[in-house]
Amino acid sequence: MVACELPMRSALLLLAVFVPRACAALLTNLAAVADRYDCLLLDQFGVIHDGKSAYPGAVAAVSDIQQRGKKICVISNSSRRKGDTLARLRSLGFGPCEGDADIPEGVQPISVVTSGDLVFEGLKAGNAAPFDDLGVRCFVFGNGEEDEDYVRDCGKVASPINQADFVLARGLFSMLGAGPDMLRRPAVPYTAKGEEEVLEIALQRGLPLLVANPDVVRPDGKDSPMPGQLAKRYREMGSTDVRLVGKPHPLIYEACREILAEAGIDAGSARVAAVGDSLHHDVLGAARNGIDSVFICGGVHYEELGIPQSGPAQEETVAPAPEKLQALLDGFAEEHSGIRPTHTLAAFRL
């Protein structure tokens, strides 16, 4: 048996104790386990949509779970605030969501927690770890769209790296603070060379790196310049102060427990499962935080499993060969103290 003790920031955050399991049997559909749980912590990209279109059967599956009186909390490593996710979910046909009018009696609305929202609120409050000692001025690796608004609205000031108190990583599309004019042109497009120069200065100055999206691969499974990779490179350079917010780290699960409490669901006795396509984020995070997991095969690990990637055009569910699934889960378990998903599912469908 392996025990994992989590930092206690509220009474809702529990001691996670789990027992390594044998290889989880591949379920035929979600309905086989839906009634075992009171709440599903549901990943979005690669599980129910691709950012533009819902996957076949996903809207119906989410609606069915809600009709059963279950709580769904979409839990995402998006570096954007939760309003962006709620708007996308509504536009794709998911709902009812929190804040909607005329929610049917007995139906729990979809709630949302994003790592970007947790970082925003944490920086704005500035009264708890890992945000309480960061200072005001930050250099930002950004999304390239609303980075200036994000920084300003949470009470921080975008600054050149040689004046910054910390580095914030939201995305790798722009570098806010590297522009030639902090009033008229404060940002420039991201480049690998620019990143290297910024991190070298940050390391020399001993600056902490706060990461609002710890993902290392895109939802399509491709190796790309994600903020989680930036964190890895900064560590490899010698930094000892990298602060990751989002799955598999505890803060995002604590926020989910608080949502359950607000919905009248006792976090201590509720049956909760995390559903996602990433072993390293969804499954690992669930195990470390004392909850079950449902691993979706057609997401970021699709190439390793030798199956088509889930997507709007993927009408037929294709299950991986048992030996490939076994090999993937065995390798993951060997690297992570025997952790395996509680259940596995080819795609998020009833």
Backbone torsions as a table, in degrees:
resi	resn	phi	psi	omega
1	MET	NA	141.3	-179.9
2	VAL	-117.4	130.9	178.2
3	ALA	-111.7	138.6	179.3
4	CYS	-125.6	114.4	-179.1
5	GLU	-94.3	128.5	-177.0
6	LEU	-100.9	153.4	174.8
7	PRO	-60.7	135.9	-178.2
8	MET	-97.8	106.2	176.6
9	ARG	-107.3	-10.0	173.4
10	SER	-158.7	166.5	-179.6
11	ALA	-67.2	-13.2	-178.1
12	LEU	-81.1	-19.7	-178.0
13	LEU	-84.7	118.8	-170.8
14	LEU	-97.3	162.2	170.6
15	LEU	-75.3	121.2	-177.0
16	ALA	-92.9	119.4	176.2
17	VAL	-125.9	126.8	-177.0
18	PHE	-138.3	156.9	178.9
19	VAL	-113.1	126.4	177.3
20	PRO	-54.8	135.0	-176.1
21	ARG	-107.4	160.1	171.1
22	ALA	-70.7	170.6	-177.9
23	CYS	-55.6	125.6	-177.7
24	ALA	-70.9	136.1	178.5
25	ALA	-67.9	144.9	179.9
26	LEU	-77.7	117.3	-179.6
27	LEU	-76.3	153.9	178.0
28	THR	-82.5	-29.6	179.1
29	ASN	-161.1	168.5	-176.9
30	LEU	-69.7	-30.2	-178.3
31	ALA	-58.9	-23.3	-178.4
32	ALA	-64.0	-23.7	-178.8
33	VAL	-126.7	-5.7	-172.9
34	ALA	-55.7	-40.4	-176.3
35	ASP	-78.6	-4.2	176.7
36	ARG	-78.1	-13.6	-171.0
37	TYR	-124.9	150.1	176.0
38	ASP	-90.9	-23.5	-175.7
39	CYS	-149.6	139.5	173.3
40	LEU	-115.1	127.9	171.0
41	LEU	-91.6	105.4	-165.1
42	LEU	-105.8	120.0	171.4
43	ASP	-67.6	155.9	-178.3
44	GLN	-109.2	-66.7	-176.6
45	PHE	-63.4	127.8	179.8
46	GLY	86.5	-4.0	-179.8
47	VAL	-120.9	-53.4	-178.9
48	ILE	-115.2	-16.6	177.3
49	HIS	-162.5	170.7	179.2
50	ASP	-111.6	15.5	-178.0
51	GLY	98.0	-21.5	-179.1
52	LYS	-122.9	-33.9	-177.6
53	SER	-138.6	144.3	175.3
54	ALA	-73.7	147.2	176.8
55	TYR	-74.8	152.6	179.5
56	PRO	-54.6	128.1	177.3
57	GLY	81.6	-8.8	-174.7
58	ALA	-70.3	-42.8	179.9
59	VAL	-62.2	-44.4	179.2
60	ALA	-64.1	-38.9	-179.4
61	ALA	-66.0	-44.9	178.8
62	VAL	-63.3	-44.0	-180.0
63	SER	-62.1	-41.8	179.7
64	ASP	-61.9	-42.3	179.0
65	ILE	-63.1	-41.9	177.5
66	GLN	-63.8	-40.9	179.8
67	GLN	-63.8	-24.4	176.7
68	ARG	-79.0	1.1	179.7
69	GLY	84.3	11.8	180.0
70	LYS	-84.1	151.9	175.7
71	LYS	-93.1	132.1	174.0
72	ILE	-115.1	127.8	174.5
73	CYS	-121.3	110.6	176.2
74	VAL	-72.3	123.5	-174.5
75	ILE	-122.1	113.9	-168.0
76	SER	-132.5	146.3	173.9
77	ASN	-87.0	18.1	174.2
78	SER	-60.3	137.2	179.3
79	SER	-85.9	3.1	177.0
80	ARG	-90.2	165.4	178.5
81	ARG	-73.4	161.7	-171.0
82	LYS	-67.2	-23.2	178.1
83	GLY	-59.3	-33.5	177.7
84	ASP	-64.4	-43.0	178.8
85	THR	-67.5	-43.2	179.1
86	LEU	-60.6	-42.7	178.9
87	ALA	-63.3	-40.1	179.7
88	ARG	-66.6	-44.8	179.7
89	LEU	-58.5	-45.1	178.9
90	ARG	-62.2	-42.6	-177.6
91	SER	-65.7	-25.2	-179.4
92	LEU	-92.0	-1.4	175.9
93	GLY	100.9	2.9	178.7
94	PHE	-82.8	147.6	178.1
95	GLY	153.1	175.2	4.9
96	PRO	-71.5	153.2	180.0
97	CYS	-114.5	163.5	177.3
98	GLU	-55.9	137.6	-179.1
99	GLY	91.6	-10.4	178.5
100	ASP	-73.4	152.4	174.5
101	ALA	-87.6	155.8	173.6
102	ASP	58.0	49.7	174.6
103	ILE	-75.1	124.9	-177.8
104	PRO	-57.8	145.5	178.8
105	GLU	-62.1	135.5	179.3
106	GLY	86.0	-3.0	179.4
107	VAL	-104.9	125.3	177.8
108	GLN	-84.5	123.3	178.2
109	PRO	-68.3	153.9	176.6
110	ILE	-69.8	127.8	172.7
111	SER	-103.9	162.8	-176.0
112	VAL	-135.1	135.7	169.6
113	VAL	-129.2	123.8	174.3
114	THR	-118.7	149.8	177.7
115	SER	-63.4	-34.1	178.6
116	GLY	-64.1	-35.9	178.3
117	ASP	-71.1	-39.3	178.1
118	LEU	-63.2	-40.3	177.7
119	VAL	-65.2	-45.3	179.5
120	PHE	-57.3	-52.6	-177.6
121	GLU	-66.2	-35.5	178.3
122	GLY	-66.0	-42.7	178.1
123	LEU	-67.2	-38.5	-179.2
124	LYS	-65.3	-44.3	179.5
125	ALA	-73.8	-45.0	175.7
126	GLY	61.9	25.0	-174.3
127	ASN	-118.2	9.9	-179.2
128	ALA	-149.7	154.5	177.7
129	ALA	-65.7	146.1	5.9
130	PRO	-96.8	27.5	-172.5
131	PHE	-108.9	-14.4	-166.0
132	ASP	-76.4	-8.0	-178.0
133	ASP	-124.8	23.7	-171.8
134	LEU	-89.8	-18.9	-176.9
135	GLY	85.8	-169.1	-172.0
136	VAL	-106.1	-35.8	-171.3
137	ARG	-93.2	132.3	-178.1
138	CYS	-137.7	144.2	168.1
139	PHE	-94.3	138.4	-170.8
140	VAL	-124.3	122.5	163.1
141	PHE	-86.5	113.6	-165.1
142	GLY	-119.6	178.0	176.5
143	ASN	-76.8	-19.5	179.3
144	GLY	85.5	9.2	-179.0
145	GLU	-123.8	-66.2	-175.0
146	GLU	-117.4	29.8	-177.4
147	ASP	-64.0	-40.9	-179.3
148	GLU	-63.7	-43.6	178.4
149	ASP	-63.6	-42.7	-178.5
150	TYR	-59.2	-49.3	-177.6
151	VAL	-66.0	-46.9	-178.6
152	ARG	-62.7	-45.7	-174.3
153	ASP	-69.4	-22.2	176.5
154	CYS	-92.9	7.5	172.7
155	GLY	87.7	15.4	179.4
156	LYS	-106.7	172.3	-177.9
157	VAL	-127.8	122.9	177.0
158	ALA	-69.2	133.3	-173.1
159	SER	-141.6	155.5	170.7
160	PRO	-60.1	156.0	-174.4
161	ILE	-62.6	-31.2	-178.7
162	ASN	-78.2	-2.9	175.8
163	GLN	-118.6	-5.1	-172.7
164	ALA	-76.8	152.5	174.1
165	ASP	-91.8	-25.5	178.8
166	PHE	-159.2	168.3	177.8
167	VAL	-112.1	133.0	177.8
168	LEU	-112.7	127.1	178.8
169	ALA	-112.0	110.8	177.4
170	ARG	-107.7	-28.9	-178.3
171	GLY	-173.4	175.6	179.1
172	LEU	-125.1	59.6	175.5
173	PHE	-116.6	-27.5	179.6
174	SER	-145.9	166.4	177.3
175	MET	-127.8	102.7	-177.8
176	LEU	-86.2	115.2	-174.9
177	GLY	120.6	-10.8	-179.9
178	ALA	-100.3	-0.6	-177.8
179	GLY	-73.1	164.9	-177.3
180	PRO	-74.5	-16.7	-177.5
181	ASP	-144.7	113.6	-174.4
182	MET	-69.8	-13.3	177.3
183	LEU	-94.8	-44.8	-174.3
184	ARG	-100.7	-33.3	179.7
185	ARG	-143.0	76.5	-175.4
186	PRO	-80.0	-15.0	-175.2
187	ALA	-122.4	155.0	172.4
188	VAL	-132.5	159.8	177.2
189	PRO	-61.0	148.6	178.3
190	TYR	-66.6	139.8	169.1
191	THR	-138.4	151.9	178.3
192	ALA	-63.1	-38.4	179.0
193	LYS	-65.3	-41.9	178.1
194	GLY	-62.9	-40.7	177.4
195	GLU	-59.9	-46.9	-178.6
196	GLU	-59.1	-43.3	-179.4
197	GLU	-65.0	-42.3	-180.0
198	VAL	-64.6	-45.9	-178.0
199	LEU	-66.4	-33.3	177.4
200	GLU	-63.6	-43.6	178.2
201	ILE	-67.1	-42.3	179.1
202	ALA	-59.7	-41.9	-179.5
203	LEU	-66.1	-43.0	178.3
204	GLN	-60.0	-35.0	-178.0
205	ARG	-90.5	-3.0	178.3
206	GLY	68.6	34.5	-176.0
207	LEU	-80.9	138.6	173.6
208	PRO	-73.0	150.4	175.7
209	LEU	-112.4	118.9	177.1
210	LEU	-102.6	121.2	-173.5
211	VAL	-110.1	118.1	-177.9
212	ALA	-89.3	-3.7	174.6
213	ASN	-148.1	101.8	-176.1
214	PRO	-81.5	5.7	179.7
215	ASP	-61.5	144.9	178.0
216	VAL	-109.3	-14.1	174.6
217	VAL	-132.2	155.4	177.0
218	ARG	-68.8	161.9	176.7
219	PRO	-59.5	-22.1	177.7
220	ASP	-83.2	3.2	175.6
221	GLY	86.8	-1.7	-176.4
222	LYS	-80.8	146.8	176.7
223	ASP	-76.5	115.8	-174.6
224	SER	-147.2	169.6	-176.2
225	PRO	-75.5	76.4	178.2
226	MET	-88.8	155.8	-180.0
227	PRO	-56.1	-32.8	177.5
228	GLY	-62.5	-32.4	176.8
229	GLN	-72.5	-35.6	174.7
230	LEU	-59.3	-43.7	178.2
231	ALA	-60.4	-42.3	179.1
232	LYS	-61.9	-43.9	-179.5
233	ARG	-65.0	-38.9	179.5
234	TYR	-65.0	-39.5	176.0
235	ARG	-63.3	-44.3	-178.6
236	GLU	-63.3	-26.9	176.6
237	MET	-74.0	-17.4	177.7
238	GLY	123.2	1.8	179.9
239	SER	-70.1	140.3	176.4
240	THR	-113.4	10.4	-178.6
241	ASP	-129.4	77.2	175.7
242	VAL	-117.3	123.3	-173.9
243	ARG	-116.1	112.8	-175.7
244	LEU	-103.6	131.3	177.6
245	VAL	-120.8	127.2	-177.4
246	GLY	127.3	175.4	179.2
247	LYS	-57.9	133.0	11.6
248	PRO	-98.7	21.7	-171.6
249	HIS	-86.3	153.7	-164.6
250	PRO	-68.3	-27.4	-172.6
251	LEU	-58.9	-39.2	-176.7
252	ILE	-70.9	-30.2	177.4
253	TYR	-75.9	-34.2	175.1
254	GLU	-62.4	-41.5	178.4
255	ALA	-61.5	-37.7	177.3
256	CYS	-64.6	-41.1	178.7
257	ARG	-63.1	-35.6	177.3
258	GLU	-67.0	-37.5	176.4
259	ILE	-64.3	-40.5	177.6
260	LEU	-61.3	-42.9	179.8
261	ALA	-61.9	-41.9	178.8
262	GLU	-64.6	-28.6	179.0
263	ALA	-86.2	4.7	179.3
264	GLY	81.0	18.6	-179.9
265	ILE	-106.1	123.2	-178.8
266	ASP	-71.7	115.8	-176.4
267	ALA	-65.2	-25.4	-178.4
268	GLY	-74.5	-30.6	-177.1
269	SER	-111.8	-10.9	-177.5
270	ALA	-65.6	143.7	175.8
271	ARG	-90.7	113.8	-172.4
272	VAL	-124.3	139.4	174.6
273	ALA	-135.2	140.2	174.1
274	ALA	-95.2	132.5	-179.5
275	VAL	-114.3	122.3	-179.2
276	GLY	-166.7	170.9	-174.9
277	ASP	-104.0	0.9	-178.3
278	SER	-111.5	120.0	175.1
279	LEU	-63.7	-38.4	-173.4
280	HIS	-78.3	-19.0	179.3
281	HIS	-113.4	-56.6	-175.3
282	ASP	-73.4	-50.7	-177.3
283	VAL	-72.1	-46.9	179.5
284	LEU	-62.8	-43.4	179.0
285	GLY	-62.5	-41.4	178.7
286	ALA	-61.8	-48.4	-178.3
287	ALA	-62.5	-42.5	-178.4
288	ARG	-68.9	-20.0	-178.0
289	ASN	-110.7	18.9	168.6
290	GLY	75.0	26.6	179.2
291	ILE	-128.7	162.5	178.3
292	ASP	-74.4	171.1	179.3
293	SER	-142.6	150.7	173.0
294	VAL	-122.3	111.6	-177.7
295	PHE	-88.5	123.6	178.3
296	ILE	-94.1	118.0	-170.9
297	CYS	-71.9	-29.7	-170.7
298	GLY	-84.4	17.6	-179.1
299	GLY	-98.2	-128.2	-171.4
300	VAL	-64.6	-18.7	-178.5
301	HIS	-98.9	15.3	-172.7
302	TYR	-61.8	-37.1	-179.5
303	GLU	-67.0	-42.3	178.2
304	GLU	-62.0	-30.9	-178.5
305	LEU	-90.8	-7.9	176.5
306	GLY	69.2	35.7	179.9
307	ILE	-127.1	162.5	176.0
308	PRO	-64.9	147.7	177.2
309	GLN	-73.7	140.0	175.5
310	SER	-59.7	145.2	179.8
311	GLY	-176.7	171.0	-178.2
312	PRO	-58.2	-28.6	-178.1
313	ALA	-92.3	-2.8	-176.7
314	GLN	-89.3	85.3	-175.4
315	GLU	-72.2	-38.6	-176.9
316	GLU	-96.0	135.4	175.8
317	THR	-80.1	127.4	179.6
318	VAL	-114.4	118.9	179.6
319	ALA	-85.4	145.5	177.5
320	PRO	-72.2	157.0	174.0
321	ALA	-63.7	137.9	-177.1
322	PRO	-53.2	-38.5	-177.3
323	GLU	-69.4	-32.7	178.3
324	LYS	-73.2	-40.2	176.4
325	LEU	-62.6	-43.9	179.4
326	GLN	-60.3	-43.6	-178.3
327	ALA	-64.6	-42.4	179.6
328	LEU	-62.9	-48.5	-177.6
329	LEU	-69.6	-34.9	176.4
330	ASP	-63.8	-45.3	-179.8
331	GLY	-62.7	-41.1	178.1
332	PHE	-64.6	-43.1	-179.3
333	ALA	-62.9	-38.6	179.0
334	GLU	-62.8	-33.8	-178.2
335	GLU	-85.0	-17.0	-172.3
336	HIS	-132.8	52.6	169.7
337	SER	54.1	36.3	175.2
338	GLY	83.6	6.5	-177.8
339	ILE	-69.6	133.2	176.0
340	ARG	-138.6	158.3	174.4
341	PRO	-66.7	149.1	176.6
342	THR	-69.1	-41.2	179.5
343	HIS	-135.8	155.3	172.1
344	THR	-127.0	146.8	-175.5
345	LEU	-144.7	134.5	-178.0
346	ALA	-62.3	-42.3	179.9
347	ALA	-154.1	159.7	-177.5
348	PHE	-79.0	83.9	180.0
349	ARG	-144.1	152.2	177.3
350	LEU	-75.0	NA	NA
